[in-house]
Amino acid sequence: MSDRVKAIIVGAGPAGLTAAYELAKAGQRVVVLESDPEYVGGISRTVNYRGYRFDIGGHRFFSKSQEVEELWTEILGADMLRRPRSSKIYYGGQFYSYPLKPFEALSKLGFFESAHCLLSFLVARLNPTRNPRTFEEWTVNQFGERLFQIFFKTYTEKVWGMSCSEISADWAAQRIKGLSLGSAIKHALLPKRKPKDRTKVVKTLIDTFRYPRRGPGMMWETCAGKVRKLGGEVILGRKVVGCRFDSASNLWTVTARGSDGSTEQYCGEHLISSMPIRELIAQIEPRLPEPALQAARSLRYRDFLTVGLIVKDRDRFSDNWIYIHDPNVQVGRVQNYKSWSPEMVPDPAFCSYGLEYFCFEGDGLWTTPDHDLIELAKGEIQQVNLAHSADVVDGCVIRQAKAYPVYDDAYQQHVATVRQAIDERFPTLHLVGRNGMHKYNNQDHAMMTAMLTAKNILAGQRRFDVWAVNQDAEYHEAGAAGAERAAGFTPAGVSPAAHGAVPAERVRGTLSPPPWTVGQAARQEEQTAEGASR
Ligand SMILES: Cc1cc2nc3c(=O)[nH]c(=O)nc-3n(C[C@H](O)[C@H](O)[C@H](O)COP(=O)(O)OP(=O)(O)OC[C@H]3O[C@@H](n4cnc5c(N)ncnc54)[C@H](O)[C@@H]3O)c2cc1C
């Protein structure tokens, strides 16, 4: 058993490492346990294959939160590049700029197709579906039936593996909010002015972003180095398999299994978990009541794999990524990592493409042998006119389980059940991050939940409600109801009603969000049309 630490942190992704860094800077002892034997960074890692670097989906660094932006600068300084954004949609054998440029799109679609699009847009405007319930209804309301068919349906169905008529409208409102045919036309016509207020930026439309010169993994490797320098431990190849709370000592004992099967135990005052809720809840002792166990078991995930191809550079395209809206190929999106940063390739005569396939762990695609997946990708990259398969000189496959927490009809209820059970029993257990909170969000959100958790631990009370962090990483002080909940740090017994706490005070220095309740915030999160992909 290790010496007792202030916090045991499960997962060395953005959330886990941010929590570790903030606590270590404040002089606290931390240990981070990461199951991956090689990489830190979680879904934001960068995989190195023979010097070619691949993200798990290209990772833009953009946040509406100044605090997060500043933390990225603090960690990487001049290694953070500002990169131009260029993305396209491949449809019907043609490439369309994305975000859509309406006049380019209409001219490429041709007169009849364009007229069809405009007509169906007008029909949707004049006769919208009242209270749209599905992704399809919501998007048709915004863009019209025909544009929905062309630019949203195929890709979204590839991502989720289900029909757009089964996907909730809530999700569309989250992911595409801020973008409509109207806003796209306005953006195309009006001179570009940079909004002074970062909160006013529509993420879909940003034309530059920051990016570490060697990919997102560089951020998290550097952060892990800083944690270690401050005396914290970041231990790779340790899968957490047991979390036991002792109410007599108020301490957590965490069991981690190494790759050789041996186990180690760690002891700490707080447990910060970024592992998927489904896995955490199954291993907590004393066991949670059956409804909470059942709720956690009901949470679902979508998985993802990238086929990395190393290709002779024939100057075929310089975009960062291209969405493939073509039902004849399985690939959903193609990344061109040399465009993200020239340092992503060791030899400028080659480029590295990431062909992204969405799947479920264990399904046909997931279990296809690497060699066959590389052959599939070679064929498909040629089919969509982005490279000649004879120019592909090598390839690799990177699988990412639980890339997306699924937002189905019941997930909010399941998460609420789990939260209530935890809050009532374990005030020193903190859920952070994407799968850690089952929140389908970017790094900045994951980091903010970790930053606030560190602040709560340092304050010795739950000053901030991490569940109230919205998708833009904006948050509120817990306020009166939160203060009540702060009591949760010592005795148990928190009213579930407190979860809906109306924030009393906004935190200075953050970008002023409207005073939403937690539920409203979740619904009003600004999203991106390519949100489907992140
Ligand atoms: C395709 C795609 C594209 C994306 N693009 C962007 C983007 O452009 N910009 C952006 O900001 N974000 C992007 N994201 C989102 C971003 O990747 C996540 O928000 C972020 O990585 C979440 O951080 P996290 O620490 O919460 O979780 P994770 O990154 O999932 O890290 C969790 C860590 O915990 C470890 N772990 C899990 N279980 C255990 C266990 N039992 N024991 C020990 N360790 C464990 C995992 O191995 C992992 O390292 C994208 C995501 C995807 C899937």
The ligand as an ORCA input file, in Angstrom:
! r2SCAN-3c Opt
* xyz 0 1
  C     -13.064     12.088    -32.687
  C     -12.909     13.087    -31.582
  C     -12.500     14.387    -31.875
  C     -12.370     15.337    -30.858
  N     -11.967     16.604    -31.165
  C     -11.781     17.516    -30.185
  C     -11.322     18.828    -30.498
  O     -11.132     19.182    -31.666
  N     -11.107     19.677    -29.472
  C     -11.318     19.326    -28.166
  O     -11.056     20.141    -27.269
  N     -11.796     18.100    -27.846
  C     -12.028     17.189    -28.811
  N     -12.494     15.941    -28.496
  C     -12.896     15.654    -27.112
  C     -11.712     15.306    -26.200
  O     -11.013     14.228    -26.739
  C     -12.244     14.951    -24.816
  O     -13.128     15.954    -24.365
  C     -11.158     14.795    -23.761
  O     -10.140     13.906    -24.129
  C     -11.807     14.309    -22.464
  O     -10.833     14.229    -21.462
  P     -11.031     13.281    -20.205
  O      -9.795     13.373    -19.401
  O     -12.311     13.588    -19.574
  O     -11.234     11.821    -20.791
  P     -10.301     10.886    -21.656
  O      -9.567     11.650    -22.660
  O     -11.186      9.773    -22.087
  O      -9.244     10.316    -20.589
  C      -9.620      9.370    -19.625
  C      -8.403      8.546    -19.286
  O      -8.750      7.616    -18.266
  C      -8.125      6.377    -18.537
  N      -8.875      5.319    -17.858
  C     -10.143      4.904    -18.133
  N     -10.475      3.908    -17.286
  C      -9.419      3.710    -16.470
  C      -9.160      2.815    -15.402
  N     -10.064      1.914    -14.990
  N      -7.963      2.885    -14.777
  C      -7.019      3.794    -15.165
  N      -7.217      4.645    -16.204
  C      -8.396      4.605    -16.828
  C      -8.170      6.275    -20.048
  O      -7.198      5.363    -20.531
  C      -7.881      7.711    -20.456
  O      -6.513      7.934    -20.620
  C     -12.641     14.971    -29.504
  C     -13.048     13.661    -29.204
  C     -13.201     12.728    -30.228
  C     -13.658     11.328    -29.903
*
